[in-house]
């Protein structure tokens, strides 16, 4: 019985070490994407590592970050004014020499039936940010807090 208890404790301890990444900071989004922002249409946003809020009432629950390709996948909140329960892909990019605008985003897909379908949507064209978001410009973002 002692051996079984010891084995159980050992397995529990080992499983807990894998529950959290060893380098948690490495899985956090870039700092420039986290905070409170306003876009060039005067719409406010609050963004953290798990939630993208487009104020006053649209919520996107982030389920995946792809840092290498600079996009995220989110499930639209069921209480959103439109496309509730569907999936969104948000492509983003940093800007240079465009103060106060530090970065921009594109809702590449916003009513996909699944997270896989949203992710399979063609990426925004970052080489042409003035028309690379489905023929529209990326929404430019500036920090407000």
C-alpha positions in Angstrom: 0.0 0.0 0.0 2.9 2.4 0.8 4.5 1.7 -2.6 1.2 2.5 -4.3 0.7 5.7 -2.4 4.3 6.7 -3.2 3.8 5.9 -6.9 0.6 8.0 -6.9 2.4 11.0 -5.3 5.3 10.7 -7.7 3.0 10.6 -10.7 1.0 13.5 -9.4 4.1 15.5 -8.9 5.4 14.8 -12.4 2.1 15.6 -14.0 2.0 18.9 -12.2 5.4 19.9 -13.6 3.9 19.7 -17.1 0.7 21.6 -16.2 2.5 24.9 -16.7 5.1 25.8 -19.3 8.6 26.1 -17.9 9.0 29.4 -19.8 5.6 31.0 -19.3 6.9 34.3 -20.5 7.7 32.7 -23.9 4.0 32.0 -24.5 2.8 35.5 -23.6 1.8 37.8 -26.4 4.1 40.7 -27.3 3.7 43.5 -24.8 2.7 46.0 -27.5 -0.5 44.1 -28.0 -1.6 44.1 -24.4 -3.5 47.0 -22.8 -6.1 49.6 -23.7 -6.1 51.0 -27.2 -8.0 53.2 -29.6 -8.1 52.7 -33.3 -8.2 55.3 -36.0 -12.0 55.1 -36.0 -12.1 56.1 -32.3 -13.2 52.6 -31.2 -11.7 51.4 -27.9 -10.3 48.0 -27.2 -9.0 46.2 -24.1 -6.7 43.3 -24.9 -5.0 40.7 -22.8 -3.6 37.2 -23.4 -7.1 35.5 -23.4 -9.6 38.2 -24.3 -10.0 40.9 -27.0 -12.7 43.4 -26.2 -14.0 45.8 -28.8 -15.9 48.2 -26.7 -18.7 48.6 -25.8 -20.0 45.0 -26.4 -18.0 42.7 -28.6 -15.9 40.0 -26.9 -13.5 37.6 -28.6 -12.2 34.7 -26.5 -8.6 34.1 -27.7 -8.0 30.4 -28.1 -4.7 30.5 -30.0 -1.8 32.8 -30.6 0.5 32.3 -33.6 3.4 34.6 -32.9 5.5 33.5 -35.8 2.8 34.4 -38.4 1.4 37.2 -36.3 -2.3 36.3 -35.9 -4.6 35.0 -33.3 -7.7 32.8 -33.4 -10.7 33.6 -31.2 -14.2 32.4 -30.5 -16.8 35.1 -30.7 -18.8 35.6 -27.5 -22.3 34.3 -27.8 -23.7 37.7 -26.7 -21.9 39.7 -29.4 -24.1 41.9 -31.5 -23.2 39.7 -34.6 -21.6 36.4 -35.4 -21.9 35.1 -31.8 -20.4 31.7 -31.3 -18.5 31.7 -34.5 -14.7 32.2 -35.0 -12.4 35.0 -35.9 -8.9 35.3 -37.2 -7.1 38.6 -36.3 -3.9 39.3 -38.1 -1.6 42.0 -36.6 1.5 43.9 -37.5 3.8 46.6 -36.0 4.3 50.0 -37.6 7.4 52.1 -37.9 7.5 55.9 -38.1 3.7 56.2 -37.8 3.3 57.7 -34.3 1.0 57.6 -32.4 0.0 54.4 -34.3 2.2 51.6 -33.0 0.5 48.6 -34.6 -2.5 47.6 -36.6 -4.9 44.6 -37.0 -7.2 43.0 -39.6 -10.2 40.9 -38.9 -9.2 38.5 -41.6 -12.1 36.2 -40.8 -14.9 37.0 -38.4 -17.7 34.5 -39.0 -15.9 31.2 -39.6 -17.8 28.0 -38.6 -14.8 26.6 -36.7 -11.4 27.6 -35.4 -9.7 25.5 -38.1 -11.7 27.4 -40.8 -10.7 30.7 -39.3 -7.1 29.7 -39.2 -7.2 28.4 -42.8 -8.3 31.9 -44.1 -5.6 33.5 -46.2 -3.4 35.9 -44.2 -3.8 39.6 -44.5 -1.3 41.4 -46.8 1.2 43.0 -44.5 3.2 44.3 -47.4 0.3 46.6 -48.3 -1.3 47.6 -45.0 -3.4 50.4 -46.7 -5.4 47.8 -48.6 -4.2 44.4 -47.3 -7.2 43.8 -45.1 -9.7 42.4 -47.5 -9.1 45.5 -49.7 -9.4 47.8 -46.7 -6.6 49.3 -44.5 -5.4 47.7 -41.3 -7.1 49.4 -38.3 -4.3 51.4 -36.7 -3.9 51.2 -32.9 -2.6 53.6 -30.3 -2.3 53.0 -26.6 -4.6 55.0 -24.4 -3.5 53.7 -21.0 
